Amino acid sequence: RRAVCGIPTQALNKYFPTIYKSLDKDNMVVSLKDKLNEGIGVRRLPDDDEFLQSLRERPLYGNKILRYVLEKVEKYNNKEVVNFDKLQVEHIMPQKLNDEWKRMLGDNWELAHKKFLDILGNLTLTGYNPEYSNKPFQHKRDMKKGFKESGLKLNRELAKLNKWDEEEVKRRAKKLSKIAADIWGLN
């Protein structure tokens, strides 16, 4: 939660020993949760609202935690074993837009690209990152080894879509953030 929300962890190595002494030894889990929720500033544990908002809106590409989040979301309620070793993070809407992407994103394509490029909703895992490159969404979806043929649940959802625009990025970000909140819930 803290990494996703951009809260540094360096203060924790001093904070945890102090709160350990004040925990109710008969009810450690509840007591620890209460202490973490009391924290302020860099000592705080982000609540669900902050966590969900960060997952939906904060640029996560380049953050070490991103791959872990995508892997955990893929594994959520999925009994199939996935080998993540050769997978890379893929921008669904690419870093460099061609004319087809600009048309799909509409008149405000520059703003949409800047705002949504690196957020969770626009990122996935694939073993075919170089093949996908800056290709149009429909090509990434329909090509051999594209989203339609992917063994990943994350990508099979994309295969059902006809377009990839601002609304679809937001919808996917909301869905993935809810799954992440279930995985890293506070209850």
N, C-alpha and C positions, 0 to 999 in steps of 0.2 A: 504494500500500500504506500509506504513512504517513498520508495523509489519511483513509482508511477506518478506520484504527486510532486516529485522534485524536491522532497524534503531531505536534507543531508543526514547522514547516519553517524558522523563523527562524534556527536555529543552523547550517543547512546552508551558507549563503553564506560562512561563515568556515571551515567544516569541509572543503568540497571543495577549495579551493586548497591546504590542507595535505596532504590525502591524494594529490592529484595529483602532488606532488613525490616521493612515496614509491612510486608505481606502477612495476611492471615494464613498461618501454616495449615489450618484445618480446611481452608477453602482457597487453595492457591490459584486456581484458574480464574475464578470470579474476582478474587482480590487483585490479581495481576491485570485483568481486563479493566477494572475500576481505576487502577493507578495509571495505566496507559491512557485512558480516556481523560484523566485529570491533567495530563501533560499539556504544556503550552509551548508555543513557538516551535523550535526544532525538536522538542521533546514530545510533541503531540503525535497521536496516532490519527491519521485522517479518518473522518467519519464516512459513512456510505455516500453522502451527497458529494463531498469533495473527491472521493475516489472515483465515483461514476463520472463526474464532470471531467476529471483529468483524463480518464480513459476515452471519453467521447471527443475531447477538444484539444488536449495537449499533444504537441508533436512528440512522438515516441521513437521515430526512426533515429538510429544512432545511439539510443539508450540501451545499455547492456541488458536491461530487464525485458526489452521487447520480445526477443526470441523466446524467452522463458514463458512470458504471458501467452504468446501464440501457441506454444506447445501445450501448455496446461489447458487452454480453451479447446484445442483440438482433442485432447484426451478426455475432456469432460463428458460423462455419460457415453463413452465410446469404449467398447470392450476389445476392439481390434487393435493389434499392436502396430505401431507406426515407427519406422526407423527414421529418426530426425537427423541423423548424422550428415547426410548429403543435401539437406534442404537449406535453402537460402530465403531471406526475407525478400519479398517481391512487392513493388508498388503496383497496385492494380491500375490506377491512373498513373502513368509513368512520370519520371522526373523531367523528361523533355517531351513536350507536346507537339504532335504533328497537326496538320489542318483538320483531320478527322476528329481528333480529340477535342480540339478547340470548338468545332461545331457541336459536338455532343454536350460539352459543358455550357454552351450558350454565350450570350453577349458578355457576361461577366467572367469569362474563362480565366482571366489572369488572377482575379480575386479568389475564385474557387480553387484554383491550382495552389496558390500560396496558402490558403487556409486549411485545405484538406489533404495535401500531398503526404504529409508524414504522420497523420493520425492513425490510430488503430483501425478504424473503419476502412482505410484505403490500403492496408497492408495484409499480406498473407504469406504463407510458406509454399515453396515449390522447389523442385529439383531442376526446373527448366527456366530459370531466370534469364540466361542469355538468349534463349529461344523466344521468350515473351518480349523482351526488350521494350521498345516503345510502340509495339503493335497496338492497333485499335482493340477495344474491348471485345468485340465480336470475334476477332481473330484469336485472341487469348482464350476465349470461351470455347471455340469450335475446332481449333487446330488439333492435330495429333498430339496427344499428351496435354491438351489444354484443360481448362477447368471442368469440362464435361467428362473427361476421362480420368480425372484426378482421383486418387485413393483417399484424399483428405476431405473430411467433412467440411472444413473451412472453404474449400474450393467448389465442392459440389453445390453448395448454396448459391455460389456465384453463377453456376451453370444455368440456373433457372431464370436469370435476368436477361432482358433484351437490351438494356442500356446501363451505363455506369456514369451517373451524374451526381451532383451535389446531394440530392435527396436520397439516392441509394447509399452513398457514403455515410450520411447521417444515420440512416436506418440500420445499416450494418454496425456502425459504431455503437449505437444504442443496444443492439442485440448482444454484441460481444462483451460490452461493458457489464451487462446484466449477468452474463455467464461468469465473468471474472469476479463480480461481487458475490455470487454464490460460492465460488471457489474460495475466496479470501474473505468470507463473511465474518462479521463481528459477533454473531450469535452462536 
